[in-house]
Amino acid sequence: MKNNLPLLQDADLKGKIVLVRVDHNVVKSGLIHDPYRIDSTFGTISYILANGGKPILMTHVGRPKDKATNNIIINEKTSVQPIVNYLKEKLQLRIEVPEFCQYENQGYLSIDTSINHLIKKLENNKIDMIYLPNTRWFLGEEAKGENQDRFAYQLAGLADIYVNDAFGSWQAHASTVGVNKFLPSYAGFLMQKEIQNLEKLFNAEKPLLAVVAGSKFDTKINSLSALIKRADKLIIGGVLYNAYLCAKYDITIKGIDEEDIKLAKEFYEFSKQYPNKIVELPYIIESETIEGKYDGKFKTIDIRELKAKTKLGFVLDAAQESFKEKEVENAFMQAKTIFVNAVMGFTPHFNDGTIAMDSLIDKNKEALKLYGGGDTLQELKQLLPGIYLSALDNPKYYMFTGGGAVLKAIEEETPNGIPPIQELLKI
């Protein structure tokens, strides 16, 4: 591992309470839909226990804060309990979750002394692990300045050592960047693995193909601008592609707002510095409705036949024919490294583009295939379970647990570009 990153395997764990930040944000409305991110942390958890450490885990789950009122809503929809139940079953551990006092819709104001009895049980081997409530249930987690430091100090007060194994949780919150200030801090095994694979992206064997999709141009324009400099070929999908088409061809697509088109124009002008890098998907699916893919209400459009000022309905997928076009097929088949953070269609009804893309990627047996996390993995697992399962044990594939974190690192143009890694390097 480069850059003197402090590693978990260098820590003295025996008899120490170890506070571990994980990214177990896989619960939606009280259910776990894909445990991949939980399973990916088993190595760190098992190592701590095997070496005499006493772990306290913490993660965020969802967005319990109401943006309109700033109230923090504590309920079972964003509880860690389904994660705890899963860990108990899979690892056969005794785990307890502390409860704290909630204050008038502001969530938990602090970690109070009621947790001390659980820490005693942990020290005396009456339990194997403590799992803290959702970090975003605490007022200080997403706070700034002194309020963030105060909560981070309370977290640090629980333990002797801090381990960050939450690559996907890249935002600078108290539990990801604050605790480091008060405790000896180390990178867990998953964090190490993610950074190693990020380095494979930054030092990619050429040609490098990047495929990126998304729903808002403002969240992706910086990473797209960084990728077009780094990659040999770039393919854009989703609403990003719709905005790009509007910007380049002077057309209108239903549901694409002016702000997205404005940013897409900026990106299109910027991309002219890198000619022939953007590979366009020529066939798109226009639909009369977003409610479903109904016979007679959708059709395939060839963008090469569009005239300026054309008005299209909803464009909800890249047609599978796009991936049979020679230029597109060559971009995938000639690549030595493929980075994918993309779902091509409007889920759950428009899946053909994603199926065609992932199937074509799998045909390139020689390329290293780096998949971003989140929806990209979820759709691969759901639509092509055979490819997904074989990819988990295939050294030519790597599945990142956090697609947003990868894009943030790309945007910063360094594997160490995300705040939690920057904090770990401050030793």
LOLUM-836893 format. One record per residue (C-alpha): x, y, z; residue in three letters. Coordinates in steps of 0.2 Angstrom, whole numbers, padded with zeros to 4 digits, always signed. Each point is the difference from the previous one (the first is absolute). Layout:
<lummis>
XYZALA ...
</lummis>
This chain:
<lummis>
+0000+0000+0000MET +0007+0017-0005LYS +0001+0017+0009ASN +0003-0007+0017ASN -0019-0004+0003LEU -0001-0007+0018PRO -0006-0018-0002LEU -0011-0010+0012LEU +0013-0014+0000GLN +0012+0012+0008ASP -0011+0003+0015ALA +0002-0008+0017ASP -0018-0006+0003LEU +0001-0011+0015LYS -0012+0005+0013GLY -0004+0017-0009LYS -0017+0006-0004ILE +0000+0004-0018VAL -0012+0012-0008LEU -0003-0005-0018VAL -0009+0011-0013ARG -0008-0011-0013VAL -0011+0004-0015ASP -0015-0012+0003HIS -0012+0012-0008ASN -0010-0014-0008VAL -0017+0001+0009VAL -0015+0007-0009LYS -0016+0002+0010SER +0006-0013+0012GLY +0006-0013-0012LEU +0017-0005-0007ILE +0000-0002-0018HIS +0018-0004-0003ASP +0012-0005+0014PRO +0016+0002-0011TYR +0006+0016+0009ARG -0002-0009+0017ILE +0008-0016-0006ASP +0015+0010-0006SER +0004+0005+0018THR +0000-0017+0007PHE +0019-0001-0002GLY +0003+0015+0011THR -0013-0005+0013ILE +0007-0018+0001SER +0018+0007+0001TYR -0004+0011+0015ILE -0008-0013+0009LEU +0013-0013-0003ALA +0014+0012+0006ASN -0009+0003+0016GLY -0008+0017-0005GLY -0018+0004+0006LYS -0009+0009-0014PRO -0013+0014+0001ILE -0007+0002-0018LEU -0009+0015-0007MET -0008+0004-0017THR -0012+0012-0007HIS -0017-0006-0008VAL -0009+0010-0012GLY -0005+0018+0002ARG -0010+0002+0017PRO +0001+0019-0001LYS -0014+0009-0007ASP +0007+0013-0012LYS -0015+0012+0002ALA +0000+0001+0019THR +0017-0007+0005ASN -0009-0012+0011ASN +0009-0017+0003ILE -0013-0014-0001ILE +0004-0015+0010ILE -0009-0015-0005ASN +0002-0018-0006GLU +0002+0005-0018LYS +0018+0006+0003THR +0004-0011+0015SER +0016-0011+0000VAL -0010-0014+0008GLN -0002-0010-0017PRO +0019+0001-0002ILE +0003-0006+0018VAL -0012-0015-0003ASN +0009-0004-0016TYR +0017+0001+0009LEU -0006-0011+0014LYS -0006-0013-0012GLU +0015+0000-0011LYS +0014+0002+0012LEU -0009-0008+0016GLN +0005+0015+0011LEU -0008+0007+0015ARG -0004+0018-0005ILE -0010+0014+0010GLU -0006+0017-0006VAL +0000+0014+0013PRO -0015+0012+0001GLU +0001+0019+0004PHE -0011+0014+0004CYS -0009+0008-0015GLN -0003+0019+0002TYR -0014+0008-0009GLU +0003-0006-0018ASN +0018+0005+0001GLN +0006-0018+0001GLY +0012-0006+0013TYR +0009+0015+0007LEU +0015-0010+0007SER +0007-0017+0005ILE -0005+0000+0019ASP +0006-0011+0014THR -0013-0013-0003SER +0012-0009-0012ILE +0012-0003+0014ASN -0008-0016+0006HIS +0001-0007-0018LEU +0019+0004-0001ILE +0002-0009+0017LYS -0009-0015-0008LYS +0012+0001-0015LEU +0015+0002+0011GLU -0005-0015+0010ASN -0004-0011-0015ASN -0019-0001+0004LYS -0003+0007-0018ILE +0011-0001-0016ASP -0004+0017-0007MET -0010+0016+0002ILE -0008+0008-0015TYR -0004+0018+0002LEU -0017+0007-0007PRO +0000+0008-0017ASN +0013+0014+0001THR -0012+0012-0009ARG -0012-0002+0015TRP +0013+0011+0009PHE -0001+0019-0002LEU +0019+0002-0001GLY +0003-0013-0014GLU -0003+0012-0014GLU +0003+0016+0010ALA +0015+0012-0004LYS +0014+0007+0011GLY -0001-0001+0019GLU -0016-0010-0001ASN +0008-0014-0011GLN +0015+0000+0011ASP -0010-0002+0016ARG -0009-0015-0007PHE +0016-0007-0007ALA +0008+0002+0017TYR -0014-0010+0008GLN +0002-0014-0012LEU +0019+0000+0003ALA -0004-0001+0019GLY -0007-0018-0003LEU +0015-0008-0006ALA +0019-0002-0001ASP +0002-0001-0019ILE -0009+0006-0015TYR -0001-0010-0016VAL -0008+0007-0016ASN -0007-0014-0012ASP -0013+0011-0008ALA +0007+0004-0017PHE -0018+0004-0007GLY -0003+0013+0014SER +0011+0013-0007TRP -0009+0015+0007GLN +0009+0010+0013ALA -0011-0004+0015HIS +0005-0002+0019ALA +0001-0019-0001SER +0011+0000-0016THR +0012+0014+0002VAL -0003+0007+0018GLY +0005-0015+0011VAL +0018-0001-0008ASN +0004+0016+0010LYS -0002-0009+0017PHE +0006-0018-0003LEU +0013-0010-0008PRO -0008-0004-0017SER +0002-0014-0013TYR -0007-0005-0017ALA -0010-0016+0001GLY +0003-0014-0013PHE -0015+0005-0011LEU +0007+0018-0001MET +0017-0007-0004GLN -0007-0011-0014LYS -0011+0015-0007GLU +0015+0011-0001ILE +0011-0013-0008GLN -0013-0002-0014ASN -0002+0019-0002LEU +0018+0000-0003GLU -0003-0013-0014LYS -0012+0013-0008LEU +0012+0014+0002PHE +0014-0010-0007ASN -0011-0009-0013ALA +0006-0011-0013GLU -0005+0008-0016LYS -0012+0002-0009PRO -0011+0006+0014LEU -0018+0001-0003LEU -0011+0009+0013ALA -0019-0002+0000VAL -0010+0012+0011VAL -0018+0004+0002ALA -0011+0009+0012GLY -0015+0011+0003SER +0007+0017+0003LYS +0014+0008-0010PHE +0005+0012+0014ASP +0006-0016+0011THR +0010-0007-0014LYS +0007+0014-0011ILE +0017+0001+0010ASN +0003-0019-0001SER -0005+0000-0018LEU +0012+0014-0004SER +0014-0010+0010ALA -0004-0016-0009LEU +0000+0007-0017ILE +0018+0005+0003LYS +0005-0017+0007ARG -0010-0012-0010ALA +0003-0005-0018ASP -0018-0002-0003LYS -0015+0007+0009LEU -0018-0006-0001ILE -0014+0010+0009ILE -0017-0007+0004GLY -0017+0004+0009GLY -0006+0018+0003VAL +0018+0006-0002LEU +0000-0007-0018TYR -0017+0008-0004ASN +0006+0017+0006ALA +0016-0003-0011TYR -0011-0003-0015LEU -0010+0015+0003CYS +0016+0011+0002ALA +0009-0007-0016LYS -0015-0003-0012TYR -0011+0015+0006ASP -0015-0012+0003ILE -0012+0000+0014THR -0003-0016+0011ILE -0015+0000+0012LYS +0005+0001+0018GLY +0017+0007-0003ILE +0002+0017+0009ASP +0009+0015-0006GLU +0013+0000+0014GLU +0005-0018-0006ASP +0001+0006-0018ILE +0010+0015+0005LYS +0013-0011+0009LEU +0000-0013-0014ALA +0004+0014-0012LYS +0015+0005+0011GLU +0006-0018+0000PHE -0003-0002-0019TYR +0011+0016-0004GLU +0013-0007+0013PHE +0000-0017-0009SER +0005+0008-0017LYS +0018+0001+0008GLN +0000-0019-0001TYR -0007-0005-0017PRO -0006-0017-0004ASN -0001-0005+0019LYS -0019+0000+0002ILE -0008-0015-0008VAL -0018+0004-0003GLU -0014-0014+0002LEU -0009+0003-0016PRO -0017-0009+0004TYR -0011+0007+0014ILE -0017-0005+0007ILE -0013+0013-0001GLU -0016-0003+0011SER -0016+0008+0002GLU -0001-0004+0018THR +0012-0003+0015ILE -0012-0011+0008GLU +0005-0016-0009GLY +0006-0007-0017LYS -0017-0003-0009TYR -0002-0007-0017ASP -0003+0014-0013GLY +0005+0014+0012LYS +0019-0001-0003PHE +0011+0000-0015LYS +0019-0001-0005THR +0007+0017-0006ILE +0017+0002-0010ASP +0008+0016+0006ILE +0009+0001-0017ARG -0016+0004-0008GLU -0006+0014+0012LEU -0001+0017-0006LYS +0002+0016+0011ALA -0015+0006+0010LYS -0007-0018+0000THR -0011-0003+0015LYS +0001-0017+0008LEU -0011-0008+0013GLY +0008-0009+0015PHE +0016-0008-0005VAL +0002-0015+0013LEU +0013-0012-0007ASP +0015-0003-0012ALA -0007-0013-0012ALA +0009-0016-0001GLN +0004+0003-0018GLU +0012+0013+0006SER +0011-0013+0007PHE +0001-0009-0017LYS +0007+0015-0009GLU +0018-0002-0006LYS +0007+0015+0009GLU -0009-0004+0016VAL +0005-0018+0000GLU +0018+0004-0004ASN +0001+0012+0015ALA -0005-0014+0011PHE +0009-0014-0008MET +0017+0009-0003GLN +0001+0007+0018ALA +0012-0007+0012LYS -0008+0008+0015THR -0019+0004+0002ILE -0007+0011+0013PHE -0019+0000+0002VAL -0011+0011+0011ASN -0015-0001-0010ALA -0018-0006-0002VAL -0006+0003-0018MET -0019+0000+0002GLY -0014+0007+0011PHE -0002-0014+0013THR -0010-0011+0002PRO -0008-0001-0017HIS +0014+0005-0012PHE +0014-0013+0002ASN +0005-0005-0018ASP +0014+0013-0001GLY +0008-0006+0017THR -0002-0018-0004ILE +0009+0002-0018ALA +0014+0011+0008MET +0004-0012+0014ASP -0001-0015-0012SER +0012+0009-0012LEU +0012+0004+0014ILE +0000-0018+0006ASP +0005-0006-0018LYS +0017+0009+0002ASN +0008-0013+0010LYS +0017+0009+0001GLU -0005+0017+0006ALA +0001+0004+0019LEU -0018+0005+0004LYS -0003+0013+0014LEU -0018+0002+0005TYR -0006+0015+0011GLY -0011-0004+0014GLY -0018+0004+0004GLY -0013-0002-0014ASP +0013-0006-0013THR +0003-0016+0011LEU -0018-0002+0005GLN -0006+0000-0019GLU +0014-0012-0005LEU -0005-0012+0014LYS -0018+0002-0004GLN +0000-0001-0019LEU +0015-0011-0003LEU +0002-0011+0016PRO +0011-0012-0009GLY +0013+0013-0005ILE -0001+0008+0017TYR +0003-0016+0010LEU +0015-0005-0011SER +0007+0017+0000ALA +0001-0001+0019LEU +0014-0013-0001ASP +0008+0006-0017ASN +0016+0009+0002PRO -0004+0010-0016LYS -0015+0008+0009TYR +0000+0011+0015TYR -0016+0007+0009MET +0003+0016+0009PHE -0012+0003+0015THR -0001+0018-0003GLY -0003+0007-0018GLY -0001+0018+0007GLY +0016-0002+0009ALA +0009-0006-0016VAL -0007+0015-0010LEU +0005+0012+0014LYS +0018-0007-0001ALA +0000+0002-0019ILE -0006+0018+0002GLU +0014+0003+0012GLU +0012-0008-0012GLU +0008-0011+0013THR -0004-0017+0009PRO +0002+0010+0016ASN -0013+0014-0005GLY -0014-0005+0012ILE +0000+0008+0017PRO +0000-0016+0011PRO +0016-0006-0009ILE +0008+0018+0001GLN -0003-0001+0019GLU +0007-0017+0002LEU +0016+0006-0009LEU +0002+0014+0013LYS +0012-0010+0012ILE 
</lummis>
